[in-house]
Amino acid sequence: MANTYTQIYIHIVFAVQGRQNLIRREHNDELQKYMTGIISGQGQKLIAINNMPDQQEHHRRESLAKNTSSC
């Protein structure tokens, strides 16, 4: 197949140990920017990110393979 692109959408949730409320609101922006930088540095596209007091979750898209062989 020529020009076949494959992508996967990933939903990841990071929870603090014991589900304690350790993520404070004043750290939300800094934590989200930090995680966005890590995800972008891996060549992935961040779709959404959200922090709660006991977890952080994000949705991302990753391109898996690109096949440009011709028939």
JOUR-V123229 format. One record per pair of residues at least 12 apart in sequence whose ideal C-beta (glycine too) atoms are under 6 Angstrom apart, sorted by the first residue. I is the first residue (numbers start at 1). J is the second residue. D is the distance in whole Angstrom. If there is no record, write none. Layout:
i = (I,I)
j = (J,J)
d = (D,D)
This chain:
i = (2,3,4,5,6,6,7,7,8,8,9,10,11,12,13,13,14,15,16,19,21,21,23,23,28,31,32,39,44,44,45,46,47,47,47)
j = (70,68,67,66,64,65,61,63,62,64,61,60,59,58,55,57,56,55,54,54,53,54,51,53,51,51,49,60,60,62,61,60,59,60,61)
d = (5,6,5,6,4,5,6,5,5,6,5,5,5,6,6,4,5,4,6,5,4,5,6,5,5,6,5,6,5,5,4,5,4,6,6)
